[in-house]
Amino acid sequence: MNNVVNEPQSKVYIETIKQIQNIIANDQLTTGDKIPSERELADRLNFGRSSVREALRALELLGLIETRRGEGTFVKDFGGHHLVELIGGFILQTGRAKDDLVETKRVIEEQAITLAMARITTEHIKKLRILIECAPEHCDKEFMKSIFLATNNRLLLKIWLLLSEYYIASLPLENKLDLEIYENLLSAFEEKNLNLAFQQIQKMYE
């Protein structure tokens, strides 16, 4: 009897979560952006406010959004929440799993470089140079992220951010920053030299 009652409620709950995620995607909201209010979401989705409220709570528990008292609800950087560490701790216990992680991360970075090589703008290249010259200590974290941003492929960026979280948590780097790699990567983009760029990625993983 209870199952008959709860099943439709469950479907509405799941559908509400999906529709809120669609709104975030369709409105092109990214980390730090404010999402519509509970009332506006209820109006746009034609769902009851209680359903919207529960869906927002679920998304907040997953670390996908955050509520700031007196300000509203905002899209959160999912890569930073504890779920990443919890999942990573379970699935990356074996050497094979770690090898797969490294290989997948490298393949995605090479694909991003290929896309970025065709799409990168002069403005992007200027930002990369500023990063190297003014904040070289942040190159390990920000340089590759900037390349993914230059691809204009948000899904690719999100996948890479998640992989990077696993990578950092499971395979902490002990090597010191090799600024020459990033300088050569920048030169590769300036010269549209894909082979040179791939050579730098190879050095990163040696």
Solvent accessible surface area in square Angstrom, and as a share of the most:
residue,aa,sasa,rsa
1,M,188,0.84
2,N,113,0.58
3,N,122,0.63
4,V,108,0.62
5,V,75,0.43
6,N,79,0.41
7,E,98,0.44
8,P,74,0.47
9,Q,113,0.50
10,S,52,0.33
11,K,127,0.54
12,V,62,0.35
13,Y,84,0.32
14,I,86,0.44
15,E,66,0.30
16,T,0,0.00
17,I,30,0.15
18,K,108,0.46
19,Q,55,0.24
20,I,1,0.00
21,Q,78,0.35
22,N,68,0.35
23,I,13,0.07
24,I,27,0.14
25,A,61,0.48
26,N,117,0.60
27,D,57,0.30
28,Q,136,0.61
29,L,27,0.13
30,T,72,0.42
31,T,79,0.46
32,G,40,0.38
33,D,50,0.26
34,K,116,0.49
35,I,5,0.02
36,P,19,0.12
37,S,65,0.42
38,E,38,0.17
39,R,151,0.55
40,E,77,0.35
41,L,1,0.00
42,A,8,0.06
43,D,107,0.55
44,R,116,0.42
45,L,26,0.13
46,N,137,0.70
47,F,52,0.22
48,G,45,0.44
49,R,103,0.38
50,S,70,0.45
51,S,27,0.17
52,V,0,0.00
53,R,89,0.33
54,E,74,0.33
55,A,0,0.00
56,L,23,0.11
57,R,131,0.48
58,A,15,0.12
59,L,1,0.01
60,E,68,0.30
61,L,161,0.80
62,L,84,0.42
63,G,5,0.05
64,L,53,0.26
65,I,2,0.01
66,E,56,0.25
67,T,80,0.46
68,R,87,0.32
69,R,238,0.87
70,G,85,0.82
71,E,98,0.44
72,G,25,0.24
73,T,20,0.12
74,F,21,0.09
75,V,19,0.11
76,K,73,0.31
77,D,61,0.32
78,F,39,0.16
79,G,4,0.04
80,G,57,0.55
81,H,25,0.11
82,H,136,0.61
83,L,70,0.35
84,V,5,0.03
85,E,105,0.47
86,L,107,0.53
87,I,66,0.34
88,G,4,0.04
89,G,38,0.37
90,F,166,0.69
91,I,93,0.47
92,L,12,0.06
93,Q,129,0.58
94,T,82,0.47
95,G,51,0.49
96,R,146,0.53
97,A,24,0.19
98,K,62,0.26
99,D,78,0.40
100,D,64,0.33
101,L,11,0.05
102,V,43,0.25
103,E,106,0.48
104,T,59,0.34
105,K,18,0.08
106,R,73,0.27
107,V,75,0.43
108,I,24,0.12
109,E,3,0.01
110,E,40,0.18
111,Q,103,0.46
112,A,0,0.00
113,I,0,0.00
114,T,56,0.33
115,L,56,0.28
116,A,0,0.00
117,M,19,0.08
118,A,90,0.70
119,R,107,0.39
120,I,16,0.08
121,T,67,0.39
122,T,96,0.56
123,E,99,0.44
124,H,45,0.20
125,I,29,0.15
126,K,113,0.48
127,K,117,0.50
128,L,3,0.01
129,R,96,0.35
130,I,100,0.51
131,L,25,0.12
132,I,12,0.06
133,E,112,0.50
134,C,98,0.59
135,A,24,0.18
136,P,41,0.26
137,E,115,0.52
138,H,91,0.41
139,C,0,0.00
140,D,76,0.39
141,K,146,0.62
142,E,55,0.25
143,F,0,0.00
144,M,8,0.03
145,K,65,0.28
146,S,28,0.18
147,I,0,0.00
148,F,1,0.00
149,L,88,0.44
150,A,0,0.00
151,T,0,0.00
152,N,113,0.58
153,N,55,0.28
154,R,96,0.35
155,L,122,0.61
156,L,30,0.15
157,L,23,0.11
158,K,88,0.37
159,I,72,0.36
160,W,15,0.05
161,L,38,0.19
162,L,59,0.29
163,L,25,0.13
164,S,13,0.08
165,E,61,0.27
166,Y,24,0.09
167,Y,24,0.09
168,I,111,0.56
169,A,60,0.47
170,S,26,0.17
171,L,48,0.24
172,P,95,0.59
173,L,115,0.57
174,E,165,0.74
175,N,119,0.61
176,K,188,0.79
177,L,66,0.33
178,D,69,0.36
179,L,54,0.27
180,E,107,0.48
181,I,13,0.07
182,Y,14,0.05
183,E,75,0.34
184,N,38,0.20
185,L,0,0.00
186,L,3,0.02
187,S,34,0.22
188,A,0,0.00
189,F,0,0.00
190,E,80,0.36
191,E,111,0.50
192,K,111,0.47
193,N,57,0.29
194,L,60,0.30
195,N,108,0.55
196,L,41,0.20
197,A,0,0.00
198,F,65,0.27
199,Q,95,0.42
200,Q,2,0.01
201,I,0,0.00
202,Q,87,0.39
203,K,96,0.41
204,M,55,0.24
205,Y,45,0.17
206,E,143,0.64
